[in-house]
Amino acid sequence: MNMQTEKELGIALEGCSSFQAEVYVATFKIPKGKVSTYARIAKMIGRPKASRAVANALRACPFYPTIPAHRVVRSDGSIAGGRKDIAARRLRLRDEGIPIRRGNVQLTEDILFG
């Protein structure tokens, strides 16, 4: 599914829960070359204690890569997922210019979104 605008995304998300839709819209806004954290996404949608639920919603996201779930990492910069998933996400982030050191995203203010 190729969605270019938030309006197109809104139509595609009609079958999702309101929480999932909020997470997906917030994640959709992360530009190439930037990352966010599960905690930041939770705060962006007004649910600051829901970082684990944000991670679960993104893990089950049926709209990847349109929803760039690979751009959301843990607060310490580590990448969540299974071994193959982590390797693929790490490679994709590197390709987008995200600095990675010792397997983790180097979280600096210039690349953090949200």
PDB file as gemmi writes it, atoms N, CA and C in Angstrom:
CRYST1    1.000    1.000    1.000  90.00  90.00  90.00 P 1                      
ATOM      1  N   MET A   1       0.848  -1.173   0.000  1.00  0.00           N  
ATOM      2  CA  MET A   1       0.000   0.000   0.000  1.00  0.00           C  
ATOM      3  C   MET A   1       0.892   1.233   0.000  1.00  0.00           C  
ATOM      4  N   ASN A   2       0.684   2.129  -0.944  1.00  0.00           N  
ATOM      5  CA  ASN A   2       1.507   3.326  -1.065  1.00  0.00           C  
ATOM      6  C   ASN A   2       0.687   4.543  -0.668  1.00  0.00           C  
ATOM      7  N   MET A   3       0.993   5.074   0.501  1.00  0.00           N  
ATOM      8  CA  MET A   3       0.277   6.242   1.007  1.00  0.00           C  
ATOM      9  C   MET A   3       1.261   7.394   1.067  1.00  0.00           C  
ATOM     10  N   GLN A   4       0.863   8.528   0.504  1.00  0.00           N  
ATOM     11  CA  GLN A   4       1.756   9.673   0.459  1.00  0.00           C  
ATOM     12  C   GLN A   4       1.367  10.764   1.451  1.00  0.00           C  
ATOM     13  N   THR A   5       0.108  10.829   1.817  1.00  0.00           N  
ATOM     14  CA  THR A   5      -0.362  11.911   2.670  1.00  0.00           C  
ATOM     15  C   THR A   5      -1.043  11.356   3.916  1.00  0.00           C  
ATOM     16  N   GLU A   6      -1.194  12.227   4.916  1.00  0.00           N  
ATOM     17  CA  GLU A   6      -1.903  11.816   6.125  1.00  0.00           C  
ATOM     18  C   GLU A   6      -3.354  11.466   5.820  1.00  0.00           C  
ATOM     19  N   LYS A   7      -3.948  12.142   4.850  1.00  0.00           N  
ATOM     20  CA  LYS A   7      -5.339  11.859   4.486  1.00  0.00           C  
ATOM     21  C   LYS A   7      -5.457  10.431   3.950  1.00  0.00           C  
ATOM     22  N   GLU A   8      -4.552  10.042   3.053  1.00  0.00           N  
ATOM     23  CA  GLU A   8      -4.553   8.679   2.519  1.00  0.00           C  
ATOM     24  C   GLU A   8      -4.309   7.670   3.638  1.00  0.00           C  
ATOM     25  N   LEU A   9      -3.421   8.026   4.548  1.00  0.00           N  
ATOM     26  CA  LEU A   9      -3.141   7.161   5.680  1.00  0.00           C  
ATOM     27  C   LEU A   9      -4.386   6.999   6.547  1.00  0.00           C  
ATOM     28  N   GLY A  10      -5.096   8.102   6.797  1.00  0.00           N  
ATOM     29  CA  GLY A  10      -6.314   8.053   7.602  1.00  0.00           C  
ATOM     30  C   GLY A  10      -7.334   7.098   7.041  1.00  0.00           C  
ATOM     31  N   ILE A  11      -7.486   7.085   5.737  1.00  0.00           N  
ATOM     32  CA  ILE A  11      -8.427   6.168   5.082  1.00  0.00           C  
ATOM     33  C   ILE A  11      -7.989   4.718   5.294  1.00  0.00           C  
ATOM     34  N   ALA A  12      -6.685   4.462   5.151  1.00  0.00           N  
ATOM     35  CA  ALA A  12      -6.162   3.107   5.303  1.00  0.00           C  
ATOM     36  C   ALA A  12      -6.299   2.607   6.743  1.00  0.00           C  
ATOM     37  N   LEU A  13      -6.291   3.527   7.697  1.00  0.00           N  
ATOM     38  CA  LEU A  13      -6.314   3.142   9.110  1.00  0.00           C  
ATOM     39  C   LEU A  13      -7.712   2.939   9.680  1.00  0.00           C  
ATOM     40  N   GLU A  14      -8.733   3.027   8.869  1.00  0.00           N  
ATOM     41  CA  GLU A  14     -10.097   2.919   9.362  1.00  0.00           C  
ATOM     42  C   GLU A  14     -10.376   1.619  10.107  1.00  0.00           C  
ATOM     43  N   GLY A  15      -9.677   0.542   9.807  1.00  0.00           N  
ATOM     44  CA  GLY A  15      -9.898  -0.734  10.493  1.00  0.00           C  
ATOM     45  C   GLY A  15      -9.066  -0.917  11.749  1.00  0.00           C  
ATOM     46  N   CYS A  16      -8.227   0.047  12.077  1.00  0.00           N  
ATOM     47  CA  CYS A  16      -7.353  -0.048  13.249  1.00  0.00           C  
ATOM     48  C   CYS A  16      -8.041   0.545  14.478  1.00  0.00           C  
ATOM     49  N   SER A  17      -7.530   0.178  15.638  1.00  0.00           N  
ATOM     50  CA  SER A  17      -8.027   0.811  16.862  1.00  0.00           C  
ATOM     51  C   SER A  17      -7.573   2.270  16.866  1.00  0.00           C  
ATOM     52  N   SER A  18      -8.203   3.093  17.675  1.00  0.00           N  
ATOM     53  CA  SER A  18      -7.811   4.504  17.731  1.00  0.00           C  
ATOM     54  C   SER A  18      -6.378   4.640  18.243  1.00  0.00           C  
ATOM     55  N   PHE A  19      -5.991   3.791  19.184  1.00  0.00           N  
ATOM     56  CA  PHE A  19      -4.617   3.836  19.683  1.00  0.00           C  
ATOM     57  C   PHE A  19      -3.628   3.514  18.566  1.00  0.00           C  
ATOM     58  N   GLN A  20      -3.870   2.426  17.839  1.00  0.00           N  
ATOM     59  CA  GLN A  20      -2.984   2.056  16.738  1.00  0.00           C  
ATOM     60  C   GLN A  20      -2.909   3.187  15.709  1.00  0.00           C  
ATOM     61  N   ALA A  21      -4.044   3.756  15.372  1.00  0.00           N  
ATOM     62  CA  ALA A  21      -4.068   4.834  14.386  1.00  0.00           C  
ATOM     63  C   ALA A  21      -3.227   6.016  14.856  1.00  0.00           C  
ATOM     64  N   GLU A  22      -3.331   6.378  16.126  1.00  0.00           N  
ATOM     65  CA  GLU A  22      -2.534   7.489  16.653  1.00  0.00           C  
ATOM     66  C   GLU A  22      -1.041   7.179  16.565  1.00  0.00           C  
ATOM     67  N   VAL A  23      -0.672   5.958  16.916  1.00  0.00           N  
ATOM     68  CA  VAL A  23       0.736   5.545  16.845  1.00  0.00           C  
ATOM     69  C   VAL A  23       1.223   5.579  15.405  1.00  0.00           C  
ATOM     70  N   TYR A  24       0.431   5.039  14.487  1.00  0.00           N  
ATOM     71  CA  TYR A  24       0.843   4.978  13.085  1.00  0.00           C  
ATOM     72  C   TYR A  24       0.969   6.367  12.471  1.00  0.00           C  
ATOM     73  N   VAL A  25       0.054   7.254  12.794  1.00  0.00           N  
ATOM     74  CA  VAL A  25       0.125   8.626  12.253  1.00  0.00           C  
ATOM     75  C   VAL A  25       1.366   9.332  12.801  1.00  0.00           C  
ATOM     76  N   ALA A  26       1.633   9.205  14.100  1.00  0.00           N  
ATOM     77  CA  ALA A  26       2.816   9.837  14.685  1.00  0.00           C  
ATOM     78  C   ALA A  26       4.096   9.288  14.051  1.00  0.00           C  
ATOM     79  N   THR A  27       4.144   7.990  13.837  1.00  0.00           N  
ATOM     80  CA  THR A  27       5.322   7.358  13.234  1.00  0.00           C  
ATOM     81  C   THR A  27       5.463   7.744  11.773  1.00  0.00           C  
ATOM     82  N   PHE A  28       4.363   7.875  11.075  1.00  0.00           N  
ATOM     83  CA  PHE A  28       4.358   8.286   9.662  1.00  0.00           C  
ATOM     84  C   PHE A  28       5.049   9.635   9.477  1.00  0.00           C  
ATOM     85  N   LYS A  29       4.996  10.482  10.501  1.00  0.00           N  
ATOM     86  CA  LYS A  29       5.557  11.830  10.425  1.00  0.00           C  
ATOM     87  C   LYS A  29       7.071  11.883  10.612  1.00  0.00           C  
ATOM     88  N   ILE A  30       7.688  10.793  11.035  1.00  0.00           N  
ATOM     89  CA  ILE A  30       9.138  10.797  11.249  1.00  0.00           C  
ATOM     90  C   ILE A  30       9.830  10.845   9.886  1.00  0.00           C  
ATOM     91  N   PRO A  31      10.573  11.915   9.612  1.00  0.00           N  
ATOM     92  CA  PRO A  31      11.215  12.020   8.301  1.00  0.00           C  
ATOM     93  C   PRO A  31      12.452  11.129   8.173  1.00  0.00           C  
ATOM     94  N   LYS A  32      12.807  10.843   6.950  1.00  0.00           N  
ATOM     95  CA  LYS A  32      14.023  10.098   6.657  1.00  0.00           C  
ATOM     96  C   LYS A  32      15.199  10.851   7.272  1.00  0.00           C  
ATOM     97  N   GLY A  33      16.107  10.112   7.907  1.00  0.00           N  
ATOM     98  CA  GLY A  33      17.252  10.734   8.546  1.00  0.00           C  
ATOM     99  C   GLY A  33      17.023  11.111   9.996  1.00  0.00           C  
ATOM    100  N   LYS A  34      15.834  10.807  10.501  1.00  0.00           N  
ATOM    101  CA  LYS A  34      15.493  11.078  11.903  1.00  0.00           C  
ATOM    102  C   LYS A  34      14.993   9.784  12.535  1.00  0.00           C  
ATOM    103  N   VAL A  35      15.045   9.723  13.850  1.00  0.00           N  
ATOM    104  CA  VAL A  35      14.477   8.602  14.600  1.00  0.00           C  
ATOM    105  C   VAL A  35      13.709   9.157  15.786  1.00  0.00           C  
ATOM    106  N   SER A  36      12.884   8.317  16.365  1.00  0.00           N  
ATOM    107  CA  SER A  36      12.195   8.643  17.598  1.00  0.00           C  
ATOM    108  C   SER A  36      12.302   7.430  18.501  1.00  0.00           C  
ATOM    109  N   THR A  37      11.770   7.548  19.689  1.00  0.00           N  
ATOM    110  CA  THR A  37      11.753   6.419  20.618  1.00  0.00           C  
ATOM    111  C   THR A  37      10.300   6.058  20.913  1.00  0.00           C  
ATOM    112  N   TYR A  38      10.121   4.858  21.431  1.00  0.00           N  
ATOM    113  CA  TYR A  38       8.773   4.436  21.803  1.00  0.00           C  
ATOM    114  C   TYR A  38       8.192   5.403  22.828  1.00  0.00           C  
ATOM    115  N   ALA A  39       9.021   5.846  23.765  1.00  0.00           N  
ATOM    116  CA  ALA A  39       8.560   6.781  24.804  1.00  0.00           C  
ATOM    117  C   ALA A  39       8.157   8.122  24.195  1.00  0.00           C  
ATOM    118  N   ARG A  40       8.912   8.616  23.240  1.00  0.00           N  
ATOM    119  CA  ARG A  40       8.579   9.896  22.604  1.00  0.00           C  
ATOM    120  C   ARG A  40       7.276   9.799  21.823  1.00  0.00           C  
ATOM    121  N   ILE A  41       7.081   8.681  21.134  1.00  0.00           N  
ATOM    122  CA  ILE A  41       5.827   8.486  20.398  1.00  0.00           C  
ATOM    123  C   ILE A  41       4.668   8.461  21.396  1.00  0.00           C  
ATOM    124  N   ALA A  42       4.843   7.759  22.508  1.00  0.00           N  
ATOM    125  CA  ALA A  42       3.793   7.697  23.533  1.00  0.00           C  
ATOM    126  C   ALA A  42       3.444   9.100  24.035  1.00  0.00           C  
ATOM    127  N   LYS A  43       4.455   9.918  24.279  1.00  0.00           N  
ATOM    128  CA  LYS A  43       4.209  11.293  24.724  1.00  0.00           C  
ATOM    129  C   LYS A  43       3.524  12.111  23.626  1.00  0.00           C  
ATOM    130  N   MET A  44       3.941  11.918  22.385  1.00  0.00           N  
ATOM    131  CA  MET A  44       3.355  12.668  21.268  1.00  0.00           C  
ATOM    132  C   MET A  44       1.856  12.424  21.150  1.00  0.00           C  
ATOM    133  N   ILE A  45       1.422  11.211  21.470  1.00  0.00           N  
ATOM    134  CA  ILE A  45      -0.008  10.896  21.325  1.00  0.00           C  
ATOM    135  C   ILE A  45      -0.769  11.094  22.634  1.00  0.00           C  
ATOM    136  N   GLY A  46      -0.101  11.681  23.620  1.00  0.00           N  
ATOM    137  CA  GLY A  46      -0.769  11.992  24.875  1.00  0.00           C  
ATOM    138  C   GLY A  46      -0.910  10.841  25.845  1.00  0.00           C  
ATOM    139  N   ARG A  47      -0.099   9.810  25.669  1.00  0.00           N  
ATOM    140  CA  ARG A  47      -0.142   8.646  26.559  1.00  0.00           C  
ATOM    141  C   ARG A  47       1.281   8.312  27.020  1.00  0.00           C  
ATOM    142  N   PRO A  48       1.846   9.157  27.865  1.00  0.00           N  
ATOM    143  CA  PRO A  48       3.270   9.049  28.207  1.00  0.00           C  
ATOM    144  C   PRO A  48       3.707   7.741  28.860  1.00  0.00           C  
ATOM    145  N   LYS A  49       2.782   6.970  29.401  1.00  0.00           N  
ATOM    146  CA  LYS A  49       3.152   5.704  30.039  1.00  0.00           C  
ATOM    147  C   LYS A  49       2.935   4.496  29.129  1.00  0.00           C  
ATOM    148  N   ALA A  50       2.641   4.738  27.868  1.00  0.00           N  
ATOM    149  CA  ALA A  50       2.272   3.651  26.960  1.00  0.00           C  
ATOM    150  C   ALA A  50       3.381   3.260  25.973  1.00  0.00           C  
ATOM    151  N   SER A  51       4.635   3.423  26.367  1.00  0.00           N  
ATOM    152  CA  SER A  51       5.708   3.116  25.418  1.00  0.00           C  
ATOM    153  C   SER A  51       5.725   1.639  25.016  1.00  0.00           C  
ATOM    154  N   ARG A  52       5.432   0.751  25.934  1.00  0.00           N  
ATOM    155  CA  ARG A  52       5.395  -0.673  25.586  1.00  0.00           C  
ATOM    156  C   ARG A  52       4.249  -0.963  24.610  1.00  0.00           C  
ATOM    157  N   ALA A  53       3.104  -0.326  24.816  1.00  0.00           N  
ATOM    158  CA  ALA A  53       1.973  -0.501  23.895  1.00  0.00           C  
ATOM    159  C   ALA A  53       2.305   0.070  22.518  1.00  0.00           C  
ATOM    160  N   VAL A  54       3.059   1.162  22.485  1.00  0.00           N  
ATOM    161  CA  VAL A  54       3.506   1.721  21.200  1.00  0.00           C  
ATOM    162  C   VAL A  54       4.370   0.694  20.479  1.00  0.00           C  
ATOM    163  N   ALA A  55       5.304   0.085  21.205  1.00  0.00           N  
ATOM    164  CA  ALA A  55       6.170  -0.939  20.604  1.00  0.00           C  
ATOM    165  C   ALA A  55       5.346  -2.102  20.053  1.00  0.00           C  
ATOM    166  N   ASN A  56       4.350  -2.536  20.804  1.00  0.00           N  
ATOM    167  CA  ASN A  56       3.497  -3.643  20.346  1.00  0.00           C  
ATOM    168  C   ASN A  56       2.705  -3.258  19.102  1.00  0.00           C  
ATOM    169  N   ALA A  57       2.194  -2.034  19.070  1.00  0.00           N  
ATOM    170  CA  ALA A  57       1.436  -1.577  17.900  1.00  0.00           C  
ATOM    171  C   ALA A  57       2.340  -1.548  16.664  1.00  0.00           C  
ATOM    172  N   LEU A  58       3.551  -1.062  16.823  1.00  0.00           N  
ATOM    173  CA  LEU A  58       4.463  -0.976  15.671  1.00  0.00           C  
ATOM    174  C   LEU A  58       4.941  -2.359  15.236  1.00  0.00           C  
ATOM    175  N   ARG A  59       5.102  -3.269  16.174  1.00  0.00           N  
ATOM    176  CA  ARG A  59       5.514  -4.631  15.818  1.00  0.00           C  
ATOM    177  C   ARG A  59       4.470  -5.293  14.932  1.00  0.00           C  
ATOM    178  N   ALA A  60       3.203  -4.965  15.163  1.00  0.00           N  
ATOM    179  CA  ALA A  60       2.105  -5.569  14.403  1.00  0.00           C  
ATOM    180  C   ALA A  60       1.649  -4.707  13.225  1.00  0.00           C  
ATOM    181  N   CYS A  61       2.374  -3.656  12.917  1.00  0.00           N  
ATOM    182  CA  CYS A  61       1.953  -2.710  11.877  1.00  0.00           C  
ATOM    183  C   CYS A  61       1.893  -3.359  10.492  1.00  0.00           C  
ATOM    184  N   PRO A  62       0.718  -3.353   9.863  1.00  0.00           N  
ATOM    185  CA  PRO A  62       0.592  -3.952   8.536  1.00  0.00           C  
ATOM    186  C   PRO A  62       0.987  -2.999   7.404  1.00  0.00           C  
ATOM    187  N   PHE A  63       1.392  -1.798   7.733  1.00  0.00           N  
ATOM    188  CA  PHE A  63       1.662  -0.781   6.718  1.00  0.00           C  
ATOM    189  C   PHE A  63       3.148  -0.468   6.539  1.00  0.00           C  
ATOM    190  N   TYR A  64       4.023  -1.317   7.054  1.00  0.00           N  
ATOM    191  CA  TYR A  64       5.456  -1.124   6.881  1.00  0.00           C  
ATOM    192  C   TYR A  64       5.815  -1.422   5.429  1.00  0.00           C  
ATOM    193  N   PRO A  65       6.618  -0.659   4.750  1.00  0.00           N  
ATOM    194  CA  PRO A  65       7.455   0.443   5.200  1.00  0.00           C  
ATOM    195  C   PRO A  65       6.824   1.835   5.068  1.00  0.00           C  
ATOM    196  N   THR A  66       5.570   1.923   4.618  1.00  0.00           N  
ATOM    197  CA  THR A  66       4.929   3.241   4.551  1.00  0.00           C  
ATOM    198  C   THR A  66       4.925   3.890   5.931  1.00  0.00           C  
ATOM    199  N   ILE A  67       4.611   3.123   6.948  1.00  0.00           N  
ATOM    200  CA  ILE A  67       4.768   3.574   8.330  1.00  0.00           C  
ATOM    201  C   ILE A  67       6.183   3.144   8.710  1.00  0.00           C  
ATOM    202  N   PRO A  68       7.117   4.089   8.842  1.00  0.00           N  
ATOM    203  CA  PRO A  68       8.527   3.726   9.039  1.00  0.00           C  
ATOM    204  C   PRO A  68       8.858   3.271  10.463  1.00  0.00           C  
ATOM    205  N   ALA A  69       8.332   2.114  10.831  1.00  0.00           N  
ATOM    206  CA  ALA A  69       8.530   1.594  12.186  1.00  0.00           C  
ATOM    207  C   ALA A  69      10.010   1.386  12.501  1.00  0.00           C  
ATOM    208  N   HIS A  70      10.838   1.208  11.481  1.00  0.00           N  
ATOM    209  CA  HIS A  70      12.275   1.028  11.712  1.00  0.00           C  
ATOM    210  C   HIS A  70      12.918   2.284  12.294  1.00  0.00           C  
ATOM    211  N   ARG A  71      12.238   3.426  12.204  1.00  0.00           N  
ATOM    212  CA  ARG A  71      12.761   4.685  12.733  1.00  0.00           C  
ATOM    213  C   ARG A  71      12.421   4.909  14.196  1.00  0.00           C  
ATOM    214  N   VAL A  72      11.814   3.929  14.835  1.00  0.00           N  
ATOM    215  CA  VAL A  72      11.478   4.038  16.257  1.00  0.00           C  
ATOM    216  C   VAL A  72      12.319   3.001  17.004  1.00  0.00           C  
ATOM    217  N   VAL A  73      13.076   3.495  17.990  1.00  0.00           N  
ATOM    218  CA  VAL A  73      13.998   2.645  18.743  1.00  0.00           C  
ATOM    219  C   VAL A  73      13.744   2.802  20.243  1.00  0.00           C  
ATOM    220  N   ARG A  74      14.412   2.006  21.016  1.00  0.00           N  
ATOM    221  CA  ARG A  74      14.315   2.116  22.470  1.00  0.00           C  
ATOM    222  C   ARG A  74      15.022   3.388  22.936  1.00  0.00           C  
ATOM    223  N   SER A  75      14.731   3.815  24.141  1.00  0.00           N  
ATOM    224  CA  SER A  75      15.290   5.060  24.682  1.00  0.00           C  
ATOM    225  C   SER A  75      16.809   5.031  24.830  1.00  0.00           C  
ATOM    226  N   ASP A  76      17.393   3.840  24.875  1.00  0.00           N  
ATOM    227  CA  ASP A  76      18.854   3.739  24.952  1.00  0.00           C  
ATOM    228  C   ASP A  76      19.500   3.613  23.574  1.00  0.00           C  
ATOM    229  N   GLY A  77      18.691   3.701  22.520  1.00  0.00           N  
ATOM    230  CA  GLY A  77      19.201   3.610  21.158  1.00  0.00           C  
ATOM    231  C   GLY A  77      19.253   2.207  20.596  1.00  0.00           C  
ATOM    232  N   SER A  78      18.922   1.214  21.422  1.00  0.00           N  
ATOM    233  CA  SER A  78      18.942  -0.161  20.918  1.00  0.00           C  
ATOM    234  C   SER A  78      17.725  -0.403  20.023  1.00  0.00           C  
ATOM    235  N   ILE A  79      17.892  -1.369  19.153  1.00  0.00           N  
ATOM    236  CA  ILE A  79      16.867  -1.688  18.165  1.00  0.00           C  
ATOM    237  C   ILE A  79      16.157  -2.963  18.616  1.00  0.00           C  
ATOM    238  N   ALA A  80      14.842  -2.913  18.677  1.00  0.00           N  
ATOM    239  CA  ALA A  80      14.048  -4.045  19.152  1.00  0.00           C  
ATOM    240  C   ALA A  80      13.685  -4.974  17.999  1.00  0.00           C  
ATOM    241  N   GLY A  81      13.402  -6.223  18.335  1.00  0.00           N  
ATOM    242  CA  GLY A  81      12.946  -7.189  17.352  1.00  0.00           C  
ATOM    243  C   GLY A  81      13.766  -8.464  17.397  1.00  0.00           C  
ATOM    244  N   GLY A  82      13.398  -9.395  16.527  1.00  0.00           N  
ATOM    245  CA  GLY A  82      14.170 -10.629  16.389  1.00  0.00           C  
ATOM    246  C   GLY A  82      15.492 -10.344  15.692  1.00  0.00           C  
ATOM    247  N   ARG A  83      16.407 -11.278  15.744  1.00  0.00           N  
ATOM    248  CA  ARG A  83      17.751 -11.065  15.201  1.00  0.00           C  
ATOM    249  C   ARG A  83      17.739 -10.609  13.742  1.00  0.00           C  
ATOM    250  N   LYS A  84      16.953 -11.274  12.901  1.00  0.00           N  
ATOM    251  CA  LYS A  84      16.874 -10.883  11.485  1.00  0.00           C  
ATOM    252  C   LYS A  84      16.236  -9.507  11.334  1.00  0.00           C  
ATOM    253  N   ASP A  85      15.197  -9.255  12.124  1.00  0.00           N  
ATOM    254  CA  ASP A  85      14.528  -7.947  12.074  1.00  0.00           C  
ATOM    255  C   ASP A  85      15.479  -6.832  12.477  1.00  0.00           C  
ATOM    256  N   ILE A  86      16.241  -7.068  13.533  1.00  0.00           N  
ATOM    257  CA  ILE A  86      17.181  -6.053  14.008  1.00  0.00           C  
ATOM    258  C   ILE A  86      18.222  -5.753  12.937  1.00  0.00           C  
ATOM    259  N   ALA A  87      18.760  -6.787  12.321  1.00  0.00           N  
ATOM    260  CA  ALA A  87      19.772  -6.588  11.279  1.00  0.00           C  
ATOM    261  C   ALA A  87      19.202  -5.789  10.111  1.00  0.00           C  
ATOM    262  N   ALA A  88      17.983  -6.112   9.700  1.00  0.00           N  
ATOM    263  CA  ALA A  88      17.354  -5.401   8.589  1.00  0.00           C  
ATOM    264  C   ALA A  88      17.074  -3.943   8.959  1.00  0.00           C  
ATOM    265  N   ARG A  89      16.588  -3.716  10.163  1.00  0.00           N  
ATOM    266  CA  ARG A  89      16.300  -2.347  10.610  1.00  0.00           C  
ATOM    267  C   ARG A  89      17.591  -1.539  10.718  1.00  0.00           C  
ATOM    268  N   ARG A  90      18.633  -2.154  11.263  1.00  0.00           N  
ATOM    269  CA  ARG A  90      19.921  -1.474  11.402  1.00  0.00           C  
ATOM    270  C   ARG A  90      20.452  -1.059  10.023  1.00  0.00           C  
ATOM    271  N   LEU A  91      20.378  -1.960   9.063  1.00  0.00           N  
ATOM    272  CA  LEU A  91      20.839  -1.661   7.701  1.00  0.00           C  
ATOM    273  C   LEU A  91      20.020  -0.527   7.085  1.00  0.00           C  
ATOM    274  N   ARG A  92      18.719  -0.589   7.244  1.00  0.00           N  
ATOM    275  CA  ARG A  92      17.855   0.457   6.687  1.00  0.00           C  
ATOM    276  C   ARG A  92      18.158   1.814   7.325  1.00  0.00           C  
ATOM    277  N   LEU A  93      18.363   1.843   8.635  1.00  0.00           N  
ATOM    278  CA  LEU A  93      18.703   3.092   9.314  1.00  0.00           C  
ATOM    279  C   LEU A  93      20.051   3.631   8.831  1.00  0.00           C  
ATOM    280  N   ARG A  94      21.023   2.749   8.688  1.00  0.00           N  
ATOM    281  CA  ARG A  94      22.336   3.182   8.154  1.00  0.00           C  
ATOM    282  C   ARG A  94      22.176   3.790   6.777  1.00  0.00           C  
ATOM    283  N   ASP A  95      21.372   3.144   5.932  1.00  0.00           N  
ATOM    284  CA  ASP A  95      21.141   3.649   4.572  1.00  0.00           C  
ATOM    285  C   ASP A  95      20.491   5.031   4.589  1.00  0.00           C  
ATOM    286  N   GLU A  96      19.759   5.342   5.658  1.00  0.00           N  
ATOM    287  CA  GLU A  96      19.108   6.645   5.784  1.00  0.00           C  
ATOM    288  C   GLU A  96      20.007   7.679   6.473  1.00  0.00           C  
ATOM    289  N   GLY A  97      21.238   7.288   6.780  1.00  0.00           N  
ATOM    290  CA  GLY A  97      22.185   8.222   7.372  1.00  0.00           C  
ATOM    291  C   GLY A  97      22.147   8.324   8.882  1.00  0.00           C  
ATOM    292  N   ILE A  98      21.512   7.373   9.533  1.00  0.00           N  
ATOM    293  CA  ILE A  98      21.432   7.382  10.995  1.00  0.00           C  
ATOM    294  C   ILE A  98      22.727   6.795  11.554  1.00  0.00           C  
ATOM    295  N   PRO A  99      23.396   7.510  12.456  1.00  0.00           N  
ATOM    296  CA  PRO A  99      24.646   6.994  13.022  1.00  0.00           C  
ATOM    297  C   PRO A  99      24.398   5.832  13.980  1.00  0.00           C  
ATOM    298  N   ILE A 100      25.132   4.756  13.755  1.00  0.00           N  
ATOM    299  CA  ILE A 100      25.002   3.561  14.584  1.00  0.00           C  
ATOM    300  C   ILE A 100      26.394   3.189  15.086  1.00  0.00           C  
ATOM    301  N   ARG A 101      26.475   2.924  16.380  1.00  0.00           N  
ATOM    302  CA  ARG A 101      27.739   2.543  16.981  1.00  0.00           C  
ATOM    303  C   ARG A 101      27.504   1.364  17.906  1.00  0.00           C  
ATOM    304  N   ARG A 102      28.299   0.330  17.721  1.00  0.00           N  
ATOM    305  CA  ARG A 102      28.155  -0.901  18.519  1.00  0.00           C  
ATOM    306  C   ARG A 102      26.741  -1.451  18.458  1.00  0.00           C  
ATOM    307  N   GLY A 103      26.121  -1.318  17.309  1.00  0.00           N  
ATOM    308  CA  GLY A 103      24.794  -1.879  17.083  1.00  0.00           C  
ATOM    309  C   GLY A 103      23.627  -1.018  17.502  1.00  0.00           C  
ATOM    310  N   ASN A 104      23.906   0.100  18.175  1.00  0.00           N  
ATOM    311  CA  ASN A 104      22.832   0.977  18.649  1.00  0.00           C  
ATOM    312  C   ASN A 104      22.837   2.294  17.891  1.00  0.00           C  
ATOM    313  N   VAL A 105      21.650   2.884  17.770  1.00  0.00           N  
ATOM    314  CA  VAL A 105      21.522   4.215  17.187  1.00  0.00           C  
ATOM    315  C   VAL A 105      22.121   5.215  18.175  1.00  0.00           C  
ATOM    316  N   GLN A 106      22.939   6.117  17.662  1.00  0.00           N  
ATOM    317  CA  GLN A 106      23.522   7.179  18.488  1.00  0.00           C  
ATOM    318  C   GLN A 106      22.495   8.300  18.578  1.00  0.00           C  
ATOM    319  N   LEU A 107      21.766   8.332  19.678  1.00  0.00           N  
ATOM    320  CA  LEU A 107      20.686   9.302  19.852  1.00  0.00           C  
ATOM    321  C   LEU A 107      21.251  10.671  20.204  1.00  0.00           C  
ATOM    322  N   THR A 108      21.155  11.583  19.263  1.00  0.00           N  
ATOM    323  CA  THR A 108      21.582  12.951  19.473  1.00  0.00           C  
ATOM    324  C   THR A 108      20.411  13.857  19.100  1.00  0.00           C  
ATOM    325  N   GLU A 109      20.414  15.057  19.635  1.00  0.00           N  
ATOM    326  CA  GLU A 109      19.297  15.983  19.394  1.00  0.00           C  
ATOM    327  C   GLU A 109      19.060  16.254  17.909  1.00  0.00           C  
ATOM    328  N   ASP A 110      20.123  16.208  17.097  1.00  0.00           N  
ATOM    329  CA  ASP A 110      19.937  16.526  15.678  1.00  0.00           C  
ATOM    330  C   ASP A 110      19.233  15.420  14.900  1.00  0.00           C  
ATOM    331  N   ILE A 111      19.182  14.198  15.431  1.00  0.00           N  
ATOM    332  CA  ILE A 111      18.451  13.148  14.705  1.00  0.00           C  
ATOM    333  C   ILE A 111      17.147  12.731  15.399  1.00  0.00           C  
ATOM    334  N   LEU A 112      16.942  13.184  16.635  1.00  0.00           N  
ATOM    335  CA  LEU A 112      15.712  12.813  17.352  1.00  0.00           C  
ATOM    336  C   LEU A 112      14.523  13.605  16.872  1.00  0.00           C  
ATOM    337  N   PHE A 113      13.427  12.928  16.669  1.00  0.00           N  
ATOM    338  CA  PHE A 113      12.169  13.537  16.235  1.00  0.00           C  
ATOM    339  C   PHE A 113      11.163  13.385  17.355  1.00  0.00           C  
ATOM    340  N   GLY A 114      10.395  14.437  17.582  1.00  0.00           N  
ATOM    341  CA  GLY A 114       9.287  14.370  18.537  1.00  0.00           C  
ATOM    342  C   GLY A 114       9.603  14.782  19.923  1.00  0.00           C  
TER     343      GLY A 114                                                      
END                                                                             
